Amino acid sequence: MARSSLKVPTPLAVSRAMNTLLEGSYWPATLGARDTHTRRQDDTDGQRGPDQDLSVSIGPDGDMWVVLPSSAQSLRFRTAAGGGQSLRVRNALMVLAEAIRRDNEDCPQPL
């Protein structure tokens, strides 16, 4: 959906949407297990490479992973069934993965 056709939501609509996205249990149809979504930051000054990227990965079990730039480290946020203690953060990362997917679709970045 084109951004120009979207209306500014009311504060109540934003609050309700946040509750739905952060408190709910769902799986967006556009995201798949084992998918990784990566987006280069805006202030790269022409630099390219993993230290300029943000990556969010979805594990086969639905856990969400954030890959830290300039590091081999990744952080995992588990599902409730996997003992997750940060379920809202996991849901927010799922929304972030979808946002990256949409930005990559609408405005691909050169490799």
N, C-alpha and C positions, 0 to 999 in steps of 0.2 A: 504494500500500500504506500503510495506516495506521501511524503511528509507534509506537503502543502495542503493535502485534503484533510489532515487531522485537525481537530479542534482542541483548544486548550482545556484540559480537564479541570473540574472544580476541585478544591481541596478535599471535599468529601469523596469524590470519585477516586482521587489519588490514594486516600486512606483505605478505601475499600479494595482497590487493586493491590495495594501493598499487602493487606491482610490475606487476600486470595493467593498471591504469589509466594509470600514468605511463610504462611501458616499451613498451606495446603499440601496435599500429596498428589503429584501429577507427573506426567512425562510429556513434554511437547513432541508432537508427531514429527517435527522437522529435525530433531536431534536423535542421533543413534548411539548406542553403546559402542565404545571403542573409538568414537570420534574425537578429534582434537581440533580446536578452533583457535587460530592464531591471528593476531592483528599487530601491526607495527605502530608504535606510538607516533604522535603527530610532530613532536619536536626532535626529529632525528638529525637535523642539519645535514641531510644527504647521506648519513651513515646507514648501513644495512648490516644485519646480523642478529643473532639470537639475543644479544644484549639490548636490542631495541624493540623486542617483541613481548607481547603478553600472550600466554597460551593457557587455555582451559581444556582439560581432557576429561572425557567421561569413561569411567571404567566399565568392564563387562558386567559388574554387579551394581552399577548405578552410582558408585562413589564418584565424587567430583575432585579433580586434581588441578592445582594451580602450579605451573612451572615458573620458578623464579628466574628472571633474567640474569645473565652472567653467572649462572650457577647450574650445577648438575642436580640441585635439590628440587624436589617437588613436594607440595603440601597436599594431604588428602583430607577430605571432609566426607565422612561416611553417611550412608543411609541409616535410617532408624533400625532396620533389620541387621545392619552390620555394627551396631553399637555406637552410631553417631551421636555426638553431643552438641553439634552445631548445625542443627537441621535447617535453620533459617539461612545460615551462611551457605550451606549446600544448595538450597533453593535459589539464593541470589546468584551463585556461580552458574547455575543452570540458565538463569535469565541472562547472565553475561555471555555465556556460550551462544545463546540465541542472538543476542545483539551483535556479537562478532560475526556470526554466520550471515546475518542480514547486511551488515556493513560490507563484508567481503563480496556479497552477491551484488549489492548496489554500486559499490565503488571499489573494485579490485585494486590491490596494490601490486606494483611490479615486484618480481622476486629479487 
